[in-house]
C-alpha cells in the first residue's frame, strides 16, 4: 500500500461560503466541500461503499486485478456494476473507475444534507454547485501544469472532471501523459475513460489519435491531454489561462 501523501493543491480549490473537510478510510482519501461539515456522514458513506466492494472482490478477485474489461454481473453491488460498465466503455479494468465512482457515490449520499457539494478523490472530482467555477489542471512537471484550468458552468452541473496521469501519483497508466482529463456526467465513466485516454498517449505523435478515440465513447462531453509542453483538446472544453487571461 502506498504511503499517504498530503495533497497540498486542495487548499487552492476552496469555494467561498462552503466548508472544506477531509474524509479518510483506509486508502480512500476524499476532500469535500459542502454547506456544513459532514465529515462523519462522509466517513459512514465511504465505509458502506468499501464494505460492498471488498465483499465483492472476495467473490470475484479478477475485479481487483484485471486491466481489461470484465463481463457485467447482475448480482454485483451497484457501485461495482457502474465500475464494470464504465470499464467496458473505456476498454479498461473496473478498478480504473474506482476513484470517480466513489467520489460521485459519496456526493450523492451527502446531497440530501447539502445540495451544494464537491468531492475530490485523487484528481477525480464530482461537482454539484449553483455557481460557475474553474477546475485547475495539475500536470506534474509539464510547463503547463497549474497554468490552465477548465471553466465549468453551474448550468452543466452536476458533472465530473477526472484526470489520469502517467507521471503523477500512484494510479496505473500505460501512457506518458502528464494529464489526461475527461469531462462527463458520470464520474465512473469519466475516470475510466481518462485512464483509457492516458493509456493511448505514449508520445506526442499519439495525441490526435487518442482524442479521436475518446470521441467514440458515449457519454463523454470533452477531453484534453497534456504531454510535456503540448496540449490537445476536444469537445465541450473551455480553457482558462490561470496566469490571467482566458484562452478560449
Secondary structure, 3 states (H helix, E strand, C coil): CCCCCCCHHHHHHCCCCCEEEEEEECCEEEEEEECCCCHHHHHHHHHHHHHHHHHHHHHCCHHHHCCCCCCCCCCCCHHHHHHHHHHHHHCCCHHHHHHHHHHHHHHHHHHCCCCCEEEEECCEEEEECCCCEEEECCCCCCCCCCCEEEEECHHHCCEEEEEECCCCCCCCCCCCCCEEEEEECCHHHHHHHHHHHHHCCCCHHHHHHHHHHHCCCCCEEEEEEEECCEEEEEECCCEEECCCCECC
